[in-house]
Amino acid sequence: MSYVKIWIHAVWGTKKHERVLIKETRIQLFKHILENARKKEVYVDFINGDMEHVHCLLALSADMSISKTIQLLKGEAAYWANKNNLINTKLAWADEYFAVSVSESMIEKVRDYIRNQEDHHIRISFKNECEEFLKRYGFQGQG
């Protein structure tokens, strides 16, 4: 048996940065993502977000890829939200996402960052946060 746990901080947004994830919607959506992840044996440690995006701290196991895991979480969540008329329009996610590894020693700091998304986005827009992430983690010039 292989023992693997790779921590990932993933972020994805709504298509065209539509601000459709009001607080009540987010609560229901995040609860569903956690339930679905459990059923699919994806360990989601913490999830939160704001009006147009989601932050997720998850652990990959030996047989999981980042792209398949993110697609599973994003795709199924949008399907469920639309089937259940969670929002007034169709929920669609942007194609791109952000994902970086997180060391075991930084897990609590990342949890705190994810936990405080509403307060964080009073001070900085999601667009500026994305630009900051791209710069901080060396993604400039990629793509």
matplotlib code that plots the C-alpha trace (Angstrom):
import matplotlib.pyplot as plt

x = [0.0, 1.2, 0.8, 0.4, -1.1, -0.4, -2.0, -3.4, -4.9, -7.3, -9.2, -11.8, -14.2, -17.5, -17.6, -17.1, -16.6, -20.4, -21.1, -23.9, -22.7, -24.6, -23.9, -27.0, -26.1, -22.5, -23.4, -25.6, -23.1, -20.1, -22.1, -22.9, -19.3, -18.2, -20.8, -20.0, -16.2, -16.8, -18.7, -16.0, -13.3, -11.8, -10.6, -11.7, -10.3, -11.7, -13.8, -15.0, -15.2, -16.9, -19.5, -17.6, -15.1, -14.2, -11.1, -10.6, -8.0, -7.8, -5.5, -4.7, -4.1, -1.9, -4.5, -5.7, -4.6, -5.2, -7.1, -9.5, -10.1, -10.9, -13.1, -15.0, -15.6, -16.4, -18.4, -20.6, -21.2, -22.5, -24.6, -26.2, -26.7, -28.4, -30.5, -31.7, -32.2, -29.8, -29.3, -31.5, -29.2, -27.2, -24.1, -21.0, -17.4, -14.5, -12.4, -9.2, -8.3, -5.4, -3.8, -0.6, 0.9, 0.8, 3.4, 2.1, 3.5, 1.3, -2.0, -3.4, -2.4, -4.1, -7.2, -7.3, -6.9, -9.8, -11.9, -11.7, -12.6, -15.5, -13.3, -10.4, -12.5, -13.6, -10.0, -9.0, -11.0, -10.9, -9.2, -6.4, -6.1, -5.6, -2.9, -1.2, -1.3, 0.1, 3.0, 3.7, 3.8, 5.8, 3.0, 3.8, 4.6, 3.0, 0.1]
y = [0.0, 3.5, 6.3, 9.7, 13.0, 16.1, 19.2, 21.6, 25.0, 25.3, 28.4, 28.6, 31.3, 31.7, 32.3, 36.0, 36.6, 36.7, 37.6, 35.0, 33.1, 35.0, 33.9, 31.5, 30.0, 29.5, 27.7, 25.3, 24.8, 24.3, 21.8, 19.9, 20.0, 18.5, 15.8, 14.9, 14.9, 12.5, 10.1, 10.3, 9.8, 13.2, 14.7, 18.4, 19.9, 23.4, 25.3, 28.9, 31.7, 34.9, 36.1, 34.9, 32.3, 29.3, 28.4, 24.8, 23.1, 19.4, 16.5, 14.3, 10.6, 8.3, 7.8, 11.3, 14.1, 17.7, 18.3, 15.4, 16.3, 19.9, 19.0, 16.5, 19.2, 22.0, 20.1, 18.2, 21.3, 23.3, 20.3, 20.0, 23.7, 24.0, 20.9, 22.3, 25.9, 27.2, 30.5, 32.5, 32.0, 29.0, 28.4, 28.1, 28.0, 29.6, 27.0, 28.0, 27.4, 28.1, 25.3, 25.2, 22.7, 23.5, 22.3, 20.6, 23.4, 26.0, 24.2, 26.3, 29.5, 28.5, 27.4, 30.9, 32.5, 30.5, 31.0, 34.8, 35.3, 37.7, 40.1, 39.6, 40.7, 43.9, 45.0, 43.3, 42.3, 38.7, 40.0, 41.6, 38.5, 36.4, 38.7, 38.6, 34.7, 34.6, 36.9, 35.3, 31.7, 32.5, 31.9, 35.1, 34.4, 30.9, 29.9]
z = [0.0, -0.9, 1.6, -0.1, 1.1, -1.0, 0.3, -2.4, -2.1, -5.1, -6.2, -9.0, -10.0, -11.7, -15.5, -16.3, -12.5, -12.0, -8.4, -8.0, -4.9, -2.2, 1.4, 1.6, -1.7, -0.8, 2.4, 0.6, -2.3, 0.0, 2.1, -1.1, -2.3, 1.0, 0.8, -2.8, -2.1, 0.8, -1.5, -4.1, -1.5, -2.0, 1.3, 1.4, 4.6, 4.3, 1.8, 1.6, -0.8, -1.8, -4.4, -7.4, -6.3, -4.2, -2.1, -1.2, 0.8, -0.1, 0.1, -2.9, -2.5, -4.6, -7.4, -7.8, -10.2, -9.6, -12.8, -12.4, -8.7, -9.5, -12.4, -10.2, -7.6, -10.0, -12.5, -10.1, -8.0, -11.0, -12.2, -8.7, -8.3, -11.7, -11.2, -7.9, -9.1, -6.4, -8.1, -10.5, -13.5, -14.6, -12.5, -14.7, -13.6, -15.5, -17.2, -15.4, -11.8, -9.5, -7.5, -5.4, -3.0, 0.7, 3.2, 6.3, 8.4, 6.6, 6.8, 9.6, 8.0, 4.7, 6.7, 8.3, 4.9, 3.5, 6.6, 6.4, 2.7, 3.2, 5.3, 3.0, 0.0, 1.6, 1.1, -2.2, -5.2, -6.5, -9.7, -7.7, -5.5, -8.6, -9.9, -6.5, -6.5, -10.0, -9.0, -5.6, -7.0, -10.1, -12.7, -14.6, -18.3, -18.2, -20.3]

ax = plt.figure().add_subplot(projection="3d")
ax.plot(x, y, z, "-o")
ax.set_aspect("equal")
plt.show()
